[in-house]
């Protein structure tokens, strides 16, 4: 079970009311593309509800009284209330993606709107904290509806990213994701660092890396907002946000069950049941998802690797507290129980095998490699209409996670470095927001929020030093002695002869078998033998060094070191652990609004001010099994982690701001916009024994222009944008040598200045109702500047950002043809491509993946009966079984043994679905 450690959740200490003023007359207006028509009974109240053809309520439907300026919009549950004139009245209903409809007003109306397939480019989004068309919003936002996610058989974040330009999501495992928006990566699991990309569920931040991966099931939509969006989504949205909006309960009894089976023994099941209660005042929705399959990679030491087993549960309850208040309480839980990840070495092959990351591995821990993760939480959402113009919203969120991953860091059959990562954390957030909409020239929102997080990352390491010696220690000692010999002035020929005799090249694995060295070489005897041969007479160590011209003081020091090392036994087992801590608190105040300057021309501006307090901590106790190499070379019982005196901490507080200004012009169903915004990633407090590093906050200025809309009588939707980003104090992760450790460690670092130029394009074309074609393209040129802000040359000058292909595109076809009045057949093939990707900012060619493409499809038949529907389908992912890697380098790179993770293989399967 999940360990929800009891925490004292800090109380929210501020509550405020933000008044947004306008002098515009209170006249309701339909959206800019709606048609307003006329006439009906004086001061008569009309009530009703608007749903889709599945009975699901439609919030935000524009309802206009024909021939007047009077109108309203449906609430979150699809209901509405409107006063109409005293004569016969016609109401006009318009909603994005649905056909306009005219109805005669009556006391109570139940209206069903039909979807318009020619309007699929017009998706409702809540990016600006109110329901709008994706076309209307003056930022780059891509949205996939829950229906489209089902059509494309998308169940994971990385699968979704294939269809969104500028977005890359790397799922090495659910415990180790990497989010990339327009070239900037957020993937650090260290508790002391902060995300660049916010991940939200229903307005609640789930951005901490180890808690952010969720299954995609029973969703209303997923929105991906690109560029600095701190005003809209808070301090973690320095380069964008991914927002998952889940389906909420409705007052219609409905349900669905889907099952499937595929390659690698894949078993699928998902569904929901929606139940209304209490005469329409209460409804509940329970949804679940199960997805499990065997691993793609056979492990010769036992089990399979790169598999999956996930069960996710969600229960949502909605209360209608009168006509103007809606409350949602959502509980969710996900348990991941994966076999281990195949971190495979390209240096040493398994017995009878090869070094291809997509072929069999031999990782000696066998079934002792795994990923187990519990993650879940609760959200309480409250919306209350104060009057026709004002709405108060409250979002309360709690989240907890507990993950344990065991992996072979060296990727070989040898027991060189076996690591675990145990991450835990809790999060609490509270937001109060006031929305204002005059239905005329001005709309906007403002509010306050509070965020608290407490997390840890513990990393136990198990090392067989007898196996580590030929792989890493021997070359390290050779390098250190070479440096000493050079300082002593030893002739190069003599130095080379001595070093080759002391430290001959030894492979850590030979023919798939680990090689062990049980004792250090007899260094004194070896040195004396080599020097006697060089001098032509038998000499002691001291005599030989003196004959070679080494000073007497240096000879004494070297002789002492040699005697300490000579013939010493090497440990077969050594364990040590490090742990980092992070506590973060942030209080924010924000305001954002749009003012219509002229017909179609609007100015949007927003501002968010933040106070945050960060505490970073570190602990690594001295090993109870002291490392011989640590003692000899660093005077430390530990080998890879600097020993601390218990837990050490440091803190930092910041005051900061982010903001945006955008100008856009709406004409017909098109929008041209330009924006300037400022984003910020919080600083990092890195605590290590003897030193505290405080990285400055990363700052970005963004400049973007774009155009999007629908043309061709609603048949073609398009989205075009170009942007330029300018960074200072760009934060990255690099291998850094740490005092007290024999190997470098991955730590956050200030890489200086950087910039990005990019462009994106997307379209969807539906010439006829049964056929549509979609595609997108993204170009990203993100790289480090030649000089920093002080004019000094930068280490990564000219290098491209990691995990960032310069070119990506995807394209697909959606064919849905009726074969009878009740049956349709569908076929939806798609293809996505990405160019070369580097896995490190150093741009090492050996740690890169050349360009590749993946083909997917879904196909089947859907039959609608009187009160239910059923579907028989098939699916394919990576249908041509393209081999590629999704990561390279990893922890093994710190000891000269980089590892590589293969991508998903071809999976083909069948599904069956029934619903009512």
N, C-alpha and C positions, 0 to 999 in steps of 0.2 A: 504493500500500500504506500501511497505517497506520504512522505514525511512533511506534513504541514507544521513546521516548528511554530509553537505559539509565540507570537510576536506582540509587543505593545505597539499597535498601530497609532502613530502620532496623530493627534486630533488636528483637524483643519482649523487654523486659528484666524481665518479671515472669511468674511462674507460681505459681499458688496452688491450694489446696484449701479449699473452703468447706463446713463441716459443718453440716447442718441437723438439729436434734435433735427427736425426738418421743417421747413416752411411750406412744403408741398401740400396741396389739398388732398384730403383723404379720398381718393377716387380709385377704385379697384380697376386693374387692367389685366388682361390676359397676357400670356407670354408674347414676345415680339412677333412670332409667326402665326398666332391664333387669329381666327376670323370671328369677329363679334357681331351678333345679329339681334333680333328684337322681341318684345311684348309681354303680361298676365295680371290676378286678384290683388287689390291694394292691401299692403301690409300683411299678406298671407304668408305663413311660414311653410316652406317646402323642405322636407327632410328626405334623405335618401342615402344610398350606399352604392359605390361603384367598384366592380370587381372585374377580373379578367375571365377568360373562358374556363379557367380551372377553379374559379370561385375565390381566388386570392384577392384581397383588397388592394386597391391602387391608391397610394397616397399622392397628393399634389396634383390631381386632375383639375384642370382649369374648367370652371363652370361659369358661363356668361349668359346673361339674360339678353335674348335677341333684341336688337334695336336700342339697347340702353348701354350705359357705362357701368352697370351693376354686375357684380360677379363675386365668386369665391373660389376656394380650392378645397379638395377633400383632405381630411385629416389622415393621420397615420394609419387608422383602421379602415380607410376608404369611405367614411361617412361624411356628410355635409349638411349644412342648414343654411337657408337663404330666404330673405324676404323678397317677394315679387310683387309687381303691380297688380291692379284690380281687374285687368282684362286677361283674356287667354294669353298664356305665356309659353314661349318656346325657349328651351334651354339648349345651349350649345356646349358640348363636352369635347375638350381636346387634351390629348396626353401624348407624350413623346413615345414614338414607336407603335402607336395605336391609331386606328382610323377615327377621324372626327365623327361625332354623332349628334343628331338633333332629336330632342324628346319634348313631349308636351308636359308641362309642370303638373304635378298632382301632390296630394298630401304626403304620400310616401312612395319613393321610387327605388327600385332595385335595377340597376343598369349594368349590363355586361358589355365591355368594350372589346372589340376584336383587334388582334395584333395586325399591324401593317408591315409585311415583310420588306417593303421598299423603304422603311424608315429605320432599319436596324442600325444605321450609323449614329442614330440619335439616342444615346443611352442616358438614363437618369443617373446623376451622380450627386453626392453630398459633399463634394470637396470643399465648398465654401460655406459649409454648415447649414445648408438649406438645399432642398431638392431643385436641381437645375438640369438642363440639357448639358451634356458634355460639350456641345458646340458653343453654348453660351458662356462657359467659364473661360476667362482670359489667361489660362495656364495650360501647359501641356499635360493632359491627363488621358490615360488609356484605361478603358473599363471593359471587363468581360462579364456578361450577365451569368447568373447561375445556369440558365438554359444553354447558353453557348458553351460553358464549361462542361456540361453533360454531353452536348453534341460532339465535342472534341475529345471526350473521355479523359479529361484532365482531373487528376486526383492529388497531384503534388505541386509544390511551388516551382520546381525546376521545369516541369512539363508546361506549366502556365507561361513561364518566361519566354518560351519559344514563340509566342504569339503577340508579344508586346515589344515594340521597338525601343531600344535603349536600355532594356532590362536583361540582366543575366543573374541566374540564381544557381549556385553550385551546392548540391546536396551530397557532400562526401558521406554524411550520415545525418540523421535527424538531430544529432548532438553537435554537429559541426557544419553549419550552413555558411555560405558566403553570398551576400547580397551585393549586386553591382548595378548602380544606376548611372548611366552615361559616363562610365569609365571609372567610377569611384567605388571602392570596395569597403564593405562593413562586414568583418568576419572574425574579429578578435574575441576569444573566449575569456581573456584575462579579466578578472573582476574589477580591476582598477581602470579599465578603459571604457569609453562610451561609444555608442553606435553613431554612425553617420546617417543611417537610413532607418526611419521609424517603421515598425510593423504594428498595425492596430487591428483589433477585433471590436467592431461596434463602438469605436471611439476610445477603447481602452488600450493603452500601450502594452505590447508584449515583446518589446524590442530587444531585451537581453538575449544574446545569441543562443544560449542553450535552452531557452524557453520559447523561441519564436516560431519554430517549425510546427505547423498544424496541417492536418489532413483537410482537403477541400471537398466538403460534402454538404448538401442541403443549404446552398448559399443563395442569397439574393443577387450578389455581384461581388467582384473584386475590383477596386480602383487602384491604379498606380499613378501617383502624381510625381512629376519629374521636376528637377531643379530645386533650389533652396525653398523650403516650405515651412520654415519655422513659425511664421505667423499663423498658419493654419493647423500645423500638427506638432508644434512644440520643439524643444531644444534638440531632439534626436533626429529631426528631419533636415539635416544640413544639406543633403543632396536629393532628398525625395522621401516618399512614404508609400508603403503598401498597406492598403486598408481592406480588410475582409469584413463584409457585411453579411451577417447570417440571416436566414429566413426566420421570421417571427411568427408566433401563433396567429391564426385567423379565426373568424367565427363561422368557418365552414368545415364540416367533418370531411377529412381527406387523408389519404395515406398512400404509400408506395413501398414496394420491396423489389430490390434488384439483386441478383446473384450471378456469379460468373466463375469461369475456370479457364486457365491459360497455361502457357509454357512455364517450365520450371516449377510445376505443381502450384501455380498461382491460384489462390482461392479468394474470391471477392464476395462481399455482401454489404449492402447499404440500404437505408430506407428511413421512413419517418411515419409517424402517426400524429395527426393534428385533431384535437378534440375540443369542441366548445362546451362551456359549462355556464351555469347560472344565468340562463336567458340572455346570453350575449354579452355578459359583463366580464366573463373570465374565459380564457382559452389556454390550452397547454399543447406544446409540440415537443415530442421526443424524437430524436434522430440519432442514427449510429452509422458507423463505417468500420468494416473489417477488411484488411488487405494483407495477405501473407503469401510469400513464395520462398522457394529454396534459393540459395545463393548462386550467383553466376559462376563463381570461381571455386574449383575443388581445392581443398587444403589437404596435401598429402599426409600431414600429421594428424588429420582428423577433422571431420565436419566440412561445411562449405562456407564460403565467405561472400560478402556483398549481397546478402539476402534481405528479407524484410518480414516483419510481423508487427502489425499495428492495429489496435482497437481504439476507436474514439467514440465517446458518448457525449450527448448534449441534451439538456432539458431546459426548455424556455417556457416561462409562464407570463402571460400578458393580462393585465387588469385594465379595464376601462372604468375609471373613477369619474363617472359623469361624461358629458359630451366633450369636455375640453382637456381632460387629463388622461394620459396613458402611462402605465408603468410596466416595465419589462424586467423580469428577474431571470438571468441566464446562468446555468451551471454547466461547466464543461470539464472533461477529463480525457486524457490520452495516455495510453501506455504503449511504449515501443519496446520490443524484445527482439533485437536483431542479432544474427550471428556477427562475428567480427568483420572489420573492413580489411580488404586485402591491400595493405601497404607493402608493395613488392619491390625488391631490389632489382635494378638492372645491372648490377655488378656481379652477383653470384646467383647462378641458376640452381633450381632444385635438381635432385638426382633424376637423370633421364629427361629433364625438361628444358625450358628455355627462360629467357628473361622478359618475355612479352608480358606486360601488366594484365593482359586479358586471358592468359593461360593459367594452368594450375600453379599454385604456390605451395611452399612448404614452410609454414610458420609454426615453430616448434611447440607453441602452447596449445595447438589444436582447438578443441571446443572450449578452451579456457579464454578464448577471444570472444568478446560480446559487446553489445550496447544495450543498456537497460535505462529507460527514461520514463519517469512519471512527471506529467505536467498538467496543470488544471487551474481552475479559478472560478470566480463569480463576478458577474457584472449586474449592476442595478441601474436602469435607465429610466429617467422620469422626464416627461414632456408635459408642460402645462401652458395652455393658451390663456394669457392674461386678458387679452382683448383681441380685436381684429388685427392689430398691428404688432403686438408684442407676444413673445413666447419665451418661457423660462425652461431651460434644460439642465438636468443634473446627470452626471455620469460618474458612477462609483465603481472602481475596479479593484479586485484582489487577485493575485496570481502567485503560484508557488511551483517550483520545479526541483527535481532531484534526479540527477543523471549519473550513470557510472559506465564508463567506456574502458575496455581493456584492449590494448593493441600492441602489435609487434612493431616497434619503432625502426628496427634495422632491416626488416623485410627479408631475412635470410633464415635458413634452417638452424643457424647458430643462436644460442641464448645470449646474445650480446646486450640487448636493451629491450626489456619488456616494461611497458608503461601503462598506468591507469590514469584516468582523469575522472575525478569525482566533483561534480559541480552542484551546488545547492543555492537556492535563493528564494526570497519573497519580495513581492512588490505590492504597493498600495498607491492608488491614485484617486483624486477627486477633482472634478471640474464642475463649475457653475457657469452657465452661459445664458446671456439674454440675446435673443434675436429680434430684430426690428425690420419690418417690411411695410412701407407705406402704400404698396401696390401702385406706386407712382415713380418718382425720381430716385428715391433713396432706399437702400436696404443694407443691412450689415449686422454685425454681432460684436459682442464684447464680453469679457468675463475674467475669471481667475481660476487658477488650478494649483494643485499641490501633488508632488510625486515623492515617494520614499522607496528606496531599494536597499536591500542588504543581501550580499551574495559572497560566496567563497568558491575557490577552485583549488582542489587538492590534487597533487600529482605524485603518487608513489612510483618509484623506479626500482626494478629488480635487474641486477647486472651480474653476469658471470665474467669476472675480470680475466679469467684464463682465456676466454673467448674474445674479450674486448682487446686484449694485448696485441694480437697480430692485426686486428682490424683498425685500431686507432692509437693505442698507447705506444707501440713500437715506432711508428712513423713520427709521433710527437716527441718521443725521447731522442730520436735521431736528429730531428730539427733543433732541439734544445742543445744537444752536444755539439752540433755543427756550429751553432751560434757562439758557444763558449770557445771552441777551437779557433774560430775566426778572431775572437777578441784576444785570445792568447797569442795570436800571430803564428799559429801552426801552419806550415806549408800546405797548400791545397792538396798535393798528392798524398802527403801523410794523413791529412784529415779524411780524405776519401777512403783510403785503405782501412783506416781504423773504424770509420762509421759503417762501412760495408761488412766488416768482420763482426762488429757488435750487433748490428741490427740488419741482418739479411732480410730481403723481401720475403714475406710470409703471407699466404692467402688465408683469410678467415674461414673460407669454405673451399674444399677440394672435392670435385665430383659429387657435390651435394652433401658432403659430410663436414660437420664443424671441426675445426682444428683448435686444439687447446695447447697453451703453453703454461706449464705448472710452476716454473721458476724463472726468475730473471736470469739473463746470461751471467756467466762468471766474468764480469767486466774486467777486473784486475788482470786475471790470467790471459784474457783475450788481448788486452792492450799490451801486456808485456811480450806476448808471442809475436804480435804484429811489429812492434818496435824493434824487437831483437832481429827479426828478419830484415827490417829496413836498414838497421845499423850494422848488420853482419856479425853481431856478438850478443851473448846473452846479457840482458839488462833487466833491472827492476823497473817498475812504473816510474818511480821518481828519477832514476838514472836516465831512462829513455826520454822523459820530458825535458830534463835539463840538457841532454845532448841535442834536442831539437830546438833549444833556445827559449824555453818557457821560463818566465821569472819564478824564483823560489817561492814567493808568497802564493802565486797562482797554483803552483804544483801542490802545495800543502792543502789548499782548499779543494782542489779537484780530487786528490787522493782520498780525502775524507768522504766526499760525495760518492766516489766509486766504491769504497768499502761498505757504505750504507746500502748500496743497490746490489752489489754482487751476490748472485745466487739466491736472493730472497724469494720465499714462496709466494705465490700469487693466489688470492682468494678465488674460490669457485662460486661463492655466493656473497653478494653485497646488496644491501637495501638502504635507500634513503628517500626522504619525502620533503617536498616543498609545498607551501600553501600560501595563496594570496587572498586578500580580503578587499572588499569594496563596499562602502556605504555612501549612498548619494541621496541628497535631499534637494528639491528644487521647488521654489514658489514663483509663479508667473502671473502676469497680468497682460491681457491682450485685447486688441480692438482691430476690426477690419470692416470696411464698408465700400459700397459701390454707389456712385452718384452719376445719374444720367445727365450729361451736359447738354446734349442735343438729341434729337430723335436718332436712335441707333448708336450714338457716341457716348461712351461711359468711361469714367475714371474710377479705378479701384486702388485703395491704399490700405496697408495694414502695418501694425507694429506690435511687437511682443517684447516685454522686458522681463528678465529672469534674475533671480538670486539663487545661487546654488552653493551647496557645501559638500565637498568631497573628502572622504577619508580613505586612504590606501594603506594596506597592511601586508606584512610578509612574515613567514616563519619557516625555518628549516632547522630542525634539531640535529645534533651530531649523531651519526649512525652508530648503532650498537654493534655493527660489524664493520669496523673502520677499514677504509680503502687503503691498501698499501701505496697506491699511486698518489692518492690525495695526501697522505701523510708525508711522503717523500718529496713531492713537488710543490705542495701548498701548505704543508703543516696542518692539514685539515682531515678530519675523519670522513668527510664527504668527498665525493668525486666530482659531481656535476652541479651541486647546489651549495651556495655559500652559507655557512653556518651562522645563524643568528642567535642572540641571547634571548630566547623566548620570542614572543610576538612583538614586532616593532611596527609603528604606525607613523603616518604624517598626514597632514590635512591641508586643504586649500579652499578658499571661498572666492566666488566670482560674482560680479554684477555684469550683465551683458544685455545686448539687444540685437534683434533681427527685424527686418522689415521688407516691404515690397511696395512698388508702385507699378500699375499697369494701365494702359490705355487701349481700349478696343472699340471697334466699329462693327455693329451688327447690321447686315442688310439681307433681307429675305431670310434664307436659312444659312447664312455664311457669317463668319467672324474673322476679322483681321485684328491682331493684337501685338503689342510690344510691351515688354516688362523689364524692370531693373529690380534686383533683389539682393539682399545681404543675408548670408547664412553663416552658421558658426557651429563648430564641434567643440564640446567642452575640452578643457585641458586634461592632462593625465598626470597623476601622482604615482610615480614608481618608487617604491621603497625597497632598498636592498641594504644589507649590512654595510655600514660605513658611508653610505651615500643615499641621498634622496634626489630624484630627478623630477622636476616639474616642467612638463612640456606646456608651452603656451597654447591657448585655444587656436584651433584652425579656423581661418576666416576665408570666405569665398564671396566674390562679387559676381553676379550672374547678369547677362544681357541676352535677351531672347526675343525673337520675332516669330510670328506664326500665322497661319491661315487655315481654317477648317470649315466644313460645312457640308451641305447636301445640295446637289444639282441634278439636272436631268429628270425633272419631275419626281424627285425622291429616289431615283434608281442608283445614283452614285453618291457615296459619302467619301470624304477625303480629309486628311489631316497632315499639314506640312509645318515644319518648324526648323529653325536654325538657332544656335546658341553659342555663346562664348563665356567660359568660366575663368576666373583669375583667382589663384590661391596664394595665401601666405601661411607659413608654418604648417605646410602639408604634412599630415601625420601618416606614417607608414610603419610597417613592422620589419625589423632587420635582425640578422644574427649579430649579436654584440658580445664581446668578451667581458666577462664579469669576474672581478677579483674573488678568489676563493673557489673558482670553477675551472676545470681543465678543458671544458668545451664551451663554445659560445652559446648564448641563449636567444630565443626570439623575444624581442622587447619592442615596445612602441618607441618611435624615433621621429624627430623633426627633420623632414627631408627638404625644407626650404620652400621655394616658390615653384609653382606649377601652373599649367594652363590647359584648357581643352577647347577645341572647336569641334562642333558636331552638327549634324543635320538628320532629320527623321522624316519619313513619309509613310502614310498608311492609306488604304482605300478599301472600299467594299462596293461591289457592283452587282446589282440584281436586275438584269434586263427583264426577267419574267418571274412569276411568283415561285416557281419550282426550282430556280437555279440562282446561285450567287457565287461570286468569285471574290476572294479577299487576299490581301497581301500587305507587307510592310517592309521597310528598309531603314537601316540605321548606319550612319557613318560617324565614327568617333576617333578623333586624333587628340588623345590626352597624353601629355608628356611633361617631364620636369624641365624647368628653365635652365639655361646655361649658367646663370649666376643667381645668388640669393639676394635678399633685399639690401645687403651691404656691399654688393658687387663682388663677392667671393665666388670662385668656381664651385659648382655643386657636384656631389658624388655621382648622382644619377643623371647628369645633364644629357638631355636628348632622349632618355629612355622612355618607353611607353609604359602606361600604367598596367599593373598586373591584372589578370583575369578579364582583360578588355580586348575583344576582337575589334579590329578597325572597321570591318564590314560584317553586317548580319542582315539576313532577310528571311522571310517566311512567306509562303503562299499556299492557298488551299481552295478547294471547291466544295460547295454545299449543294447537293442535288437531293431534292425531296419531292418525289413524284407520286401523285395519287393514282392508285390502280383500281380503286372502287370508291364508293361514297364513304366508306369507313376505314379504308386501309391506304397506307402510304409506304413506299419503299424509299430508303435514303442511302446515300453513299457520300462520304466526306473524307477524301484523301487530303493530306497536307505534307509540306516539305519545309524544313528549316535548315539554314546554313550559317556557319560562323567561320570567319577567317582565323589566322594564327593567333594563339593566346599564349602569353608568357605567364608563368605562375609566380614569378618573383619580380620585384621592381629592378633587380639587377639585369634583367633581360638575358639570362643565360639560355643559350639555345638548347642545352640538354634538359632544361626544365621548361619545355614549351610543347604545345600541341598544334600541329599544322591544321589548316582549315579542313572542315568536314561538314557533311550534311546528313540529316536524319529524315526518314520518311515514315509517316504514321497514317492510319485510316480508321474510320468506323463505318459500318454498313449494317443494314438490317431492314426489318419491316415492323411497322407500328399499326395496330388495329384498335379503333375506338368503338366500344360497344355502347349500350344505352347508359349504363352507370359506372363503367370502368374502362380501362384501356390496358393493353398488354403489348409487349415488344420483345422480339427475338433479334439479337444483333451479334456482331462480331467486331473485334478490334485488333489492331496491330500497332506496335510501337517499335521503332527502329527496325522496320520490316526487312530491310536488306542486311541486317546484322553488321552494321558498320562498327569497326573497332576503333576506339579512341580512349583518351584518358581525361579525367576530370580534375586531377590534381597531381602535383609533383613537388619534390623537395621534402617538406614535412620535417618532423623531429629528427629523423635519421640523418638529414643533411648536416646537422650540427656536429656529427662525428664522421663526416665524409661518406656516409652511406645514404644518399637521397633515395626516397621511395616514391612509387608511382601507383595511382589508383585508377583502375579501369572503369570505363563508363558502362551504362546499361546495355545489355545485349537485346537481341530480338525477342519480343514477347508477343504471342498471338493467342487470342482466346475467344470464347463465346460468352454471351450474357443473355439473361432472361429477366424481364421486368413486368410487374403488374401493379396497377394503381387504380385509385378511385377518387 
